[in-house]
């Protein structure tokens, strides 16, 4: 269905100010853009650029206590010639537009859905608030929406609580809720960031399909230019609260003019080469962009020969299984169980980076934790440096953990909010009796912080005072404190902006070269894993379905599942 190019929403010179400790700070500075019927505007930028704040202002969802819209208009077109400034409406008037005319999908569906209400009831509530329908009609409409967003078993999901369905299914429920009243404008705020590439691809295709049916104007907020290339018609790039570049998708992606846009595009690891170092945004903003240097085939062959030739593995995983009980009888006997890890075997060699790839729920995180003895294995063995880990006593396992460390996905929940960055690192040194006194431990902590790109002034700051990338650096410094031999990185860059992700990936590579670390790198992002890894393990439903050299698997995958993962990676292909 074709729709006339008709403007639905017009943001004019919008400025938003936050006040912290009595100090005002402008976070959106004179932003202007338009939303057109049947077209998608992609707003791209890093965390803190103001892209989400500007969109929350449209629906008046900003906190009133410390936030103020200091300038601008938000014109919603009720007809081709008549508009209303949404900022002039009071809360009661705004409720007539919110959800019915302008709707929003948030980044994290688990926190957006009410955990104590069933999914179907939450969508029904949206319908009954805005439309005069019976409960029976609202239920029928909800089931119809669940079919439209391609949810399996709509009746079952209608009666399921949010925790009982997958991340992709929760996001589809949120999309159904957002579309319940056929809004003219849909704001999608990072709706695919936390999802696997295959689920992400399905959500993007779904949004395009629904847009064609309803003729909605979409604002799609993301930090990933690969994702925005798949869905946007027009793009606005935000940096420090301002739009620094805008235009059609073709103009912005294939002929970027602003250094910040060029830097964002360079941050994503390429799939067709092996750069020794990823360029970062600051290189482009400073105008000092280093010439790309890639590892040659000969260099890679020699490096892999040094790792594998006539060497014994550092770690051996032998037929490892982890089973979780799902249902027990009244006597405690397990009636139904989940094989989260099902007979997995592989080796890791000293100095190697082994990539472990798979969708959420495939068992890769469970496998990583079972290797560390953080989860009990049901059967099988883990042998580290000739020692069977799963047969060690608790005291000997504590000693061994100095050599095997883990970096978790979410750095914020990994850090104690009441302990400073320096204190978090020093705590590890104290626990393992490293250093004669606190002065010596402080000196070592400051040295570790410098190694990971943190400053001495950061020592006394608390976790909430850092960005996501800086918090992950604190976690990496804490890991380095014990001088480990093997580090398991569990989705340790997946929650970061592409620019910060590039910095952390460079840091991990630099540390590997400097200290000779061995990594098991767990992720659902194949482009990131390929950049770091020497070998890949592809995991599906608790089993390893494909393994081998990282480059060979990408160029010539053997399994359909691997091909599906590769084909789902967002690509920025230039038009022919």
Secondary structure, DSSP 4 states (H G I P E B T S, - for coil): ------EEEEEEEEEEEEEETTEEEEEEEEEEEEEETT-EEEEE--TTSSHHHHHHHHTT-S-TTTEEEEEEEEEEESSSS-EEEGGG--HHHHTTTBTTTEEEE-S-HHHHS-TTSBHHHHHHHHHHHHS---HHHHHHHHHHHHHHTT-SSHHHHHT-BGGGS-HHHHHHHHHHHHHTT--SEEEEESTTTTS-HHHHHHHHHHHHHHHHHH--EEEEEES-HHHHHHH-SEEEEEETTEEEEEEEHHHHHHS--SHHHHHHHHHSPPSS--BSS---HHHHHHT--PPP-B--HHHHHHHHHHHHTT---SEEEEEEEEEEEEEE-TTS-EEEEEEEEEEEEEEE-TT-EEEEE--TTSSHHHHHHHHTTSS--SEEEEEETTEEGGGS-HHHHHHHTTTEEEE-S-HHHHS-TTSBHHHHHHHHHHHTT-SSSHHHHHHHHHHHHHHTT--GGGTT-BGGGS-HHHHHHHHHHHHHTTT-SEEEEESTTTTS-HHHHHHHHHHHHHHHHHH--EEEEEES-HHHHHHH-SEEEEEETTEEEEEEEHHHHHHS--SHHHHHHHHTS---PPP-
